Amino acid sequence: MSLKTDYFDGATGLQAKCNDAFDAGVTFVTVTNLSAISSALISSAAAGNTKFTTTLMTTYNPSILRGNKGNNLILKAYLAGIQQGLADQEIYNYECTPSLNVSDSVDTKIDLNFNFQTT
C-alpha cells in the first residue's frame, strides 16, 4: 500500500466517495424529487415554455458540494448522477443541464436548466 492508495481506495477513498455521490444524484431525481420535477415539467409545458429552470434543495453533503467553490470531483459525480437519473426518465443531457446553485449562503440547491427543442 502507498499513500496514493490511501487517497483513492477504501470506504473513505475518492473512488468510493465519487460512487456514493453519483448514486445520491440518481436518487435525487428518481426518488427524492420525482414528483416535484414532474410538476415543474407539467406546469412549464402548460405555459408553453421550452426553456426554464427548476431549483431544488439538496441535503447531500452541502459543505462538500460547495467545497473549492463547487470545483470538486464529488460535485461532478453528483451532477453526473443527476443526469443519469434524468436519462432514466428519458430526459437527456442536451435537454437538461444540472448545476450547483449557491446563491443562498445557507441552503444548497441544484438548478435543473431545461431547454427542450420543439423543431
Backbone hydrogen bonds in HBPLUS format (Angstrom, degrees):
<---DONOR---> <-ACCEPTOR-->    atom                        ^
c    i                          cat <-CA-CA->   ^        H-A-AA   ^      H-
h    n   atom  resd res      DA  || num        DHA   H-A  angle D-A-AA Bond
n    s   type  num  typ     dist DA aas  dist angle  dist       angle   num
A0006-ASP N   A0002-SER O   3.08 MM   4  6.47 152.9  2.15 147.4 154.5     1
A0007-TYR N   A0003-LEU O   3.12 MM   4  6.44 144.7  2.25 141.8 150.9     2
A0008-PHE N   A0004-LYS O   3.06 MM   4  6.37 158.1  2.11 152.8 157.1     3
A0009-ASP N   A0005-THR O   2.81 MM   4  5.50 166.1  1.83 154.8 159.3     4
A0014-LEU N   A0007-TYR O   2.93 MM   7  6.30 163.1  1.96 147.6 150.6     5
A0015-GLN N   A0008-PHE O   3.27 MM   7  5.62 157.5  2.33 133.4 139.7     6
A0013-GLY N   A0010-GLY O   3.10 MM   3  4.99 160.9  2.14 102.8 108.4     7
A0017-LYS N   A0013-GLY O   3.04 MM   4  6.27 163.1  2.07 157.1 162.6     8
A0018-CYS N   A0014-LEU O   2.90 MM   4  6.05 154.2  1.96 152.5 158.8     9
A0019-ASN N   A0015-GLN O   3.01 MM   4  6.26 158.1  2.06 147.9 154.0    10
A0020-ASP N   A0016-ALA O   2.88 MM   4  6.13 155.6  1.94 148.1 155.1    11
A0021-ALA N   A0017-LYS O   2.95 MM   4  6.12 155.1  2.02 141.9 148.4    12
A0022-PHE N   A0018-CYS O   2.91 MM   4  6.12 158.4  1.96 149.5 155.2    13
A0023-ASP N   A0019-ASN O   3.02 MM   4  6.25 167.8  2.03 151.4 154.1    14
A0024-ALA N   A0020-ASP O   2.93 MM   4  6.16 152.7  2.01 145.1 153.2    15
A0025-GLY N   A0021-ALA O   2.91 MM   4  6.17 145.9  2.03 145.3 154.6    16
A0025-GLY N   A0022-PHE O   3.07 MM   3  5.08 119.8  2.45  94.9 110.1    17
A0026-VAL N   A0022-PHE O   3.07 MM   4  6.47 154.0  2.14 152.9 159.2    18
A0027-THR N   A0023-ASP O   3.05 MM   4  6.31 163.0  2.08 148.5 153.1    19
A0028-PHE N   A0024-ALA O   2.85 MM   4  6.03 144.6  1.98 142.2 152.3    20
A0029-VAL N   A0026-VAL O   3.15 MM   3  5.50 131.9  2.39 103.4 114.6    21
A0030-THR N   A0026-VAL O   2.89 MM   4  6.10 169.8  1.90 167.1 163.5    22
A0031-VAL N   A0027-THR O   2.97 MM   4  5.13 153.1  2.04 135.4 138.5    23
A0032-THR N   A0027-THR O   3.00 MM   5  6.23 155.6  2.06 154.4 161.6    24
A0033-ASN N   A0028-PHE O   3.07 MM   5  5.90 135.9  2.28 133.1 144.5    25
A0037-ILE N   A0033-ASN O   2.90 MM   4  6.04 163.9  1.92 162.8 166.5    26
A0038-SER N   A0034-LEU O   2.97 MM   4  6.10 159.3  2.01 145.8 152.2    27
A0039-SER N   A0035-SER O   2.92 MM   4  6.08 159.6  1.96 145.8 150.8    28
A0040-ALA N   A0036-ALA O   3.02 MM   4  6.23 157.3  2.08 143.9 150.0    29
A0041-LEU N   A0037-ILE O   2.93 MM   4  6.17 157.4  1.98 152.2 158.2    30
A0042-ILE N   A0038-SER O   2.92 MM   4  6.14 161.8  1.95 152.5 157.6    31
A0043-SER N   A0039-SER O   2.95 MM   4  6.14 167.7  1.96 152.8 155.8    32
A0044-SER N   A0040-ALA O   2.98 MM   4  6.03 153.8  2.05 142.5 150.2    33
A0045-ALA N   A0041-LEU O   2.90 MM   4  6.00 157.4  1.95 147.8 154.1    34
A0046-ALA N   A0042-ILE O   2.97 MM   4  6.15 157.1  2.03 146.4 152.9    35
A0047-ALA N   A0043-SER O   3.11 MM   4  6.26 135.9  2.31 134.8 145.5    36
A0047-ALA N   A0044-SER O   3.21 MM   3  5.07 127.9  2.50  90.4 103.8    37
A0049-ASN N   A0044-SER O   2.92 MM   5  5.23 153.9  1.98 160.0 154.6    38
A0048-GLY N   A0045-ALA O   3.01 MM   3  4.97 153.0  2.08 100.5 109.1    39
A0116-PHE N   A0050-THR O   2.71 MM  66  4.99 155.1  1.77 155.8 155.8    40
A0052-PHE N   A0114-PHE O   3.10 MM  62  5.32 148.0  2.20 128.3 137.6    41
A0114-PHE N   A0052-PHE O   2.76 MM  62  5.32 144.6  1.89 168.0 176.2    42
A0054-THR N   A0112-LEU O   2.98 MM  58  5.11 159.1  2.03 137.2 142.6    43
A0112-LEU N   A0054-THR O   2.74 MM  58  5.11 165.4  1.76 153.3 158.6    44
A0056-LEU N   A0110-ILE O   2.91 MM  54  5.32 165.7  1.93 150.4 154.0    45
A0110-ILE N   A0056-LEU O   2.72 MM  54  5.32 161.8  1.75 159.1 164.4    46
A0058-THR N   A0108-THR O   2.96 MM  50  5.90 172.4  1.97 155.4 153.0    47
A0064-ILE N   A0061-ASN O   3.00 MM   3  5.36 123.4  2.34 107.8 122.4    48
A0065-LEU N   A0061-ASN O   2.94 MM   4  6.22 165.3  1.96 162.8 167.6    49
A0066-ARG N   A0062-PRO O   2.98 MM   4  6.08 155.8  2.04 147.1 153.3    50
A0067-GLY N   A0063-SER O   3.05 MM   4  5.94 119.5  2.43 127.2 141.4    51
A0067-GLY N   A0064-ILE O   3.07 MM   3  4.88 138.1  2.25  94.5 106.9    52
A0070-GLY N   A0066-ARG O   3.10 MM   4  4.62 134.8  2.31 102.5 108.4    53
A0070-GLY N   A0067-GLY O   2.97 MM   3  5.45 137.7  2.16 109.3 120.1    54
A0071-ASN N   A0068-ASN O   3.04 MM   3  5.36 160.0  2.08 110.5 116.8    55
A0076-LYS N   A0072-ASN O   3.19 MM   4  6.51 163.2  2.22 147.5 152.6    56
A0077-ALA N   A0073-LEU O   2.92 MM   4  6.06 155.2  1.98 144.2 150.3    57
A0078-TYR N   A0074-ILE O   2.90 MM   4  6.11 155.8  1.96 147.9 155.1    58
A0079-LEU N   A0075-LEU O   2.85 MM   4  6.08 166.2  1.87 160.5 163.0    59
A0080-ALA N   A0076-LYS O   2.95 MM   4  6.09 148.1  2.05 139.7 149.0    60
A0081-GLY N   A0077-ALA O   2.92 MM   4  6.18 148.8  2.02 143.8 152.1    61
A0082-ILE N   A0078-TYR O   2.96 MM   4  6.33 148.9  2.06 144.6 153.6    62
A0083-GLN N   A0079-LEU O   2.92 MM   4  6.24 156.5  1.98 145.8 151.8    63
A0084-GLN N   A0080-ALA O   2.91 MM   4  6.20 147.9  2.02 142.2 151.5    64
A0085-GLY N   A0081-GLY O   2.84 MM   4  6.12 157.4  1.89 149.6 155.6    65
A0086-LEU N   A0082-ILE O   2.91 MM   4  6.20 154.3  1.98 150.1 157.0    66
A0087-ALA N   A0083-GLN O   2.84 MM   4  6.04 155.5  1.90 144.3 151.7    67
A0088-ASP N   A0084-GLN O   2.83 MM   4  6.08 149.4  1.93 149.2 157.4    68
A0089-GLN N   A0086-LEU O   2.89 MM   3  5.04 139.2  2.05 100.1 112.9    69
A0091-ILE N   A0086-LEU O   2.90 MM   5  5.08 162.2  1.93 134.9 135.0    70
A0090-GLU N   A0087-ALA O   2.91 MM   3  4.74 158.4  1.95 110.1 110.6    71
A0095-GLU N   A0092-TYR O   2.72 MM   3  5.30 159.3  1.76 123.0 130.3    72
A0096-CYS N   A0092-TYR O   3.14 MM   4  6.43 133.4  2.37 149.6 162.0    73
A0115-ASN N   A0095-GLU O   2.80 MM  20  5.05 155.6  1.86 141.9 143.2    74
A0097-THR N   A0113-ASN O   2.99 MM  16  5.13 155.0  2.06 130.3 136.0    75
A0113-ASN N   A0097-THR O   3.08 MM  16  5.13 166.6  2.10 130.3 131.9    76
A0099-SER N   A0111-ASP O   2.88 MM  12  5.21 142.9  2.02 144.1 154.2    77
A0111-ASP N   A0099-SER O   2.81 MM  12  5.21 163.2  1.84 157.8 161.2    78
A0101-ASN N   A0109-LYS O   2.81 MM   8  4.98 164.3  1.84 148.5 143.1    79
A0109-LYS N   A0101-ASN O   3.18 MM   8  4.98 165.5  2.20 156.1 154.6    80
